[in-house]
Amino acid sequence: MPNIKSAKKRVKVIRTKTLQNKMFRSQLKTDIKKYQAALAAGDTAAAQELYRVAVKKIDMAASKGIIHKNCAAHKKSEFTKALNALNA
């Protein structure tokens, strides 16, 4: 345990931020799973709506540093290809 006041505060802040990041990452994974389920079911309308939601969450995660920007780009590309294959 830290003895210095500022170090104690950093521990509290990091604990809070870690919890927020876990909550955001969990919601991101949930939205991705919903999108993939819509793709698997072949539901084009739902897939398009969930695609928008998933891509927005991925962009937010990348901007906040929760996931790497290249990881975000890879996921968005993968989702776009899957959606285009479903529409074709």
C-alpha positions in Angstrom: 0.0 0.0 0.0 1.2 3.5 -0.8 2.0 5.9 2.0 2.0 9.1 0.1 -1.3 10.9 -0.3 -1.0 11.4 -4.1 -0.1 7.7 -4.5 -3.2 6.7 -2.5 -5.3 8.9 -4.7 -3.8 7.3 -7.8 -4.8 3.9 -6.5 -8.4 5.0 -6.1 -8.5 6.7 -9.5 -7.0 3.7 -11.2 -9.5 1.4 -9.6 -12.4 3.6 -10.8 -11.0 3.9 -14.3 -10.4 0.1 -14.5 -14.0 -0.5 -13.5 -15.3 1.9 -16.2 -13.1 0.3 -18.8 -14.3 -3.2 -17.9 -17.9 -2.0 -18.1 -17.3 -0.4 -21.5 -15.4 -3.4 -22.9 -18.2 -5.7 -21.6 -20.9 -3.6 -23.4 -18.7 -3.6 -26.6 -18.5 -7.4 -26.5 -22.2 -7.7 -26.0 -22.9 -5.4 -29.0 -20.5 -7.4 -31.2 -22.2 -10.7 -30.2 -25.6 -9.3 -31.0 -24.4 -8.2 -34.4 -22.8 -11.6 -35.1 -26.0 -13.3 -34.0 -28.0 -11.2 -36.5 -25.6 -12.1 -39.2 -25.9 -15.8 -38.4 -29.7 -15.6 -38.4 -29.5 -13.8 -41.8 -31.6 -10.9 -40.6 -30.4 -8.1 -42.9 -32.4 -5.2 -41.3 -31.3 -6.1 -37.8 -27.7 -6.7 -38.9 -27.5 -3.2 -40.5 -28.8 -1.5 -37.4 -26.5 -3.5 -35.1 -23.6 -2.9 -37.5 -24.0 0.9 -36.9 -24.1 0.4 -33.1 -21.1 -2.0 -33.1 -19.0 0.3 -35.3 -19.8 3.3 -33.1 -18.8 1.4 -30.0 -15.6 0.3 -31.6 -14.7 3.8 -32.6 -15.4 5.1 -29.1 -13.3 2.3 -27.6 -10.4 3.2 -29.9 -10.7 6.9 -29.1 -10.6 6.2 -25.4 -7.7 3.8 -25.7 -9.6 0.8 -24.6 -8.7 -1.1 -27.8 -5.9 -0.3 -30.2 -6.8 1.7 -33.3 -5.5 -1.0 -35.6 -7.7 -3.5 -33.8 -10.6 -1.2 -34.3 -9.9 -0.9 -38.0 -9.5 -4.7 -38.3 -12.9 -5.3 -36.6 -14.7 -2.7 -38.6 -13.3 -4.1 -41.8 -14.3 -7.6 -40.8 -17.9 -6.5 -39.9 -18.3 -4.5 -43.2 -17.2 -7.6 -45.3 -19.6 -9.8 -43.4 -22.5 -7.3 -43.9 -21.7 -6.9 -47.6 -21.7 -10.7 -48.0 -25.0 -10.9 -46.3 -26.5 -8.2 -48.6 -25.1 -9.8 -51.8 
